[in-house]
């Protein structure tokens, strides 16, 4: 089936979001002979089962791996909880209310745990917690190395561009550590997506590596494979964030099918990657970053057939507009909406692209020991950072709106109208 994976993905999301009581009402739909509806129903039931987990309350003893470290909390995965003399897998990510833990390291903690219907599902208020310099092998060792590399590059950014360090770290790693007023400025500008590493950033990094690798080889499979691998490593260095992981895995999947010359529908690639994401962490669908990333990408891909026929400049503007419409329902109920965001976003890409290319080159040179040359290239990106900061200031001159639930309904209805009249039907 051409759109099977996107149907599975939507069904899994529905199953996770609905409580088991409501999900049971969908079971009779299995009796309907329509194949797409049956797949959707089975996926709802599977999503409901995947989201079931222990209702943990009280004092616990926990170990795990820190993937994200913020000013007031950390997020851990590969979590194990000590119960009845054995370490048992928790199977869900854990939020730890602590400033002490570092990303890329294993940890041990004791404290009070609670269960929520949000992402992460479990929240720990530790009475004791400490990081360990040792990490397990395999994937976690790679993540630990990438986090160490990221910390080194962040120090290099601070040394090279002290005035713009927060902005650059936000643009490159989604790790600007902005204070309250700075965060509000970014949020209200309509350009907040620039500071959440997503498909835009991963695509720019991917293109930079493909151009670089093309100087050494013209072999299609080798160029695409290495570029996809470097884009994935870049995404993993961000934590990874849901949007960065989604973009890099889509690139990897898409290029795999291109290399083996097997035709595949872009929406199905999105559905396959989203399905894997939910299987590994069902409650990620309650993350605003997850919802906005998949929604924006889904809307763009839905209209991709129409966009491919347009001139490049008009296509760029419409992609920004469609991405904005994809995230607008969520912004309506969680933040403010800047209606000029699509135009400002298109303008911002002009500065973000050379900025990220310059920073990628600087990181590469710094990593292989050419520190002085890397320093000068990093310094050279300063005007682009300055331009982006000025765009943020300009965006705040325009009206911003808080629509609430009415705006959510309005934007959903607008998207449905566009789907019916201009999109291709799955």
Secondary structure, 3 states (H helix, E strand, C coil): CCCHHHHHHHHHHHHHHCCHHHHHHHHHHHHCCCHHHHHHHHHHHHHHHHHCCCCCCEEEEEEEEEEEECCCCEEEEEEEEEECCEEEECCCCEEECCCCCCCCCEEEEEEEEEECCCCCCEEEEEEEEEEECCCCCCHHHHHHHHHHHHHHHHHHHHHHCHHHHHHHHHHHHCCCCCCHHHHHHHHHHCCHHHHCCCHHHHHHHHHHHHHHHHCCCCCHHHHHHHHHHHHHHHHHHCCCCHHHHHHHHHHHHHHHHHHCCCCCCHHHHHHHHHHHHHHHCHHHHHCHHHHHHHHHHHHHHHCHHHHCCCCHHHHHHHHHHHHHHHHHHHHHHHCCEECCHHHHHHHHHHHHHHHHHHHHHHHHHHHCCCHHHHHHHHHHCHHHHHHHHHHHHHHCCCCEECCHHHHHHHHHHHHHHHHHHHCCCC
